[in-house]
Every structure is written in C-alpha cells, then in structure tokens.
Amino acid sequence: MLKQRLLTVAVVLPLLLACIFLLPNPGWALLMTVPTALGALEWSKLAGHGRAARSLSVVVLLASCLMLIAVSASQRFPALEANLAMALFVLALLFWAIAVPVWLYSKWRVTHPLLLAVAGWIVLVPAWLAAVRMQQSPWLLLVVLGVVWIADTAAYFAGHRFGRNKLAPQISPGKTWEGVIGAYIAVICYALAASVIV
C-alpha cells in the first residue's frame, strides 16, 4: 500500500503541479470534473446503487459542474455566480458541521438511495467548486491540498500502527479514531510550519 502511494505521488504530482500553475481556470475546471465524476461513481457503489442509478448520479454531477462552468465563463451573471457559490459553500458547511457529526454519533444506517445520492452531491460538487476557485491562487490551493495529503498519510500510519477503535465501520471499515487523532496532530504541525514559512 505504501509503495503504491509513493509511486502514485511520483507520477501524478508533477502533472498536477503543471496543471495547477499552467492551465487557464476553465481548463482546470473541466479537468477537475474527471476525478469528481469518478468520486460520484465510487460514492454510488458504496451506497449500493444499481448501474442505472450510478450512471444517473454521474450525469447529474457532471451537469451541475458544467452548468457552473458555463455561468462563470459567460461573465454576464456575476451576481448569480457569486450567489450559487455561496449557497453551495454554506450547504457544504452545514452538512459537514452539523449533519455528519450527528450522523456518525447516532450511528444511523442510511439506506434510502435518493438520500445517499443527495449526500454524495453535497460532498462532491462544493469540493469541486472550491478546487476550481482556489486555482486562481495556486499557492493557496497547494497549501490546502497539503492539508489533505498530510492528514491522509498521517491517518494511514497512525491507524496502521495504533488503530483499535473503528471510526465508521459501515462507511469505511479500515478507518479508526487513532487515525483521526494522528491526522489531527500532523495537520496542526503542518499549519504551524506553513504559518511560519508563508
């Protein structure tokens, strides 16, 4: 697993850096629809959707992203673009700050296909939009991506070494609370280092 991660970084990171710094924003937005669509497909599989529902989830997500790209590219409706972005970010904030903690704490087992599809849309589309908008400040985007990479890597090592208590076994059986704590500590150290350097 570690070898695979290192090989992935060695191949993907130079390409990603080139795209972040060299692609115009509409091109970056289109490129980011690819991993986002793959995320929608993976989410649908985890939700247990059938083939038709998976295809519909990907189509709806791509249509949402392309609609936002079109609104942004037209430059005729700047207020509409700003309002749509704000609404999406507020929706994501409410989902992650309120719905997800309650969901995990209550140990709800959600099985309704439409509810799971809506949750996936809320997870993926605002994240896509944030990545698109932050590309206008490439170094800021790299700092934020660094948070994700470091949290993921630290969670992997801490969970592998110390993991005992499952975080959300119905969602991801390998994730543990010890991994969360390891990721938290690593991100705090990263933030402190970034604040000094940047």
Secondary structure, 3 states (H helix, E strand, C coil): CHHHHHHHHHHHHHHHHHHHHHCCHHHHHHHHHHHHHHHHHHHHHHCCCCHHHHHHHHHHHHHHHHHHHHHHHHCCCHHHHHHHHHHHHHHHHHHHHHHHHHHHHHCCCCCCHHHHHHHHHHHHHHHHHHHHHHCCCHHHHHHHHHHHHHHHHHHHHHHHHHCCCEEECCCEEEEEHHHHHHHHHHHHHHHHHHHHHC
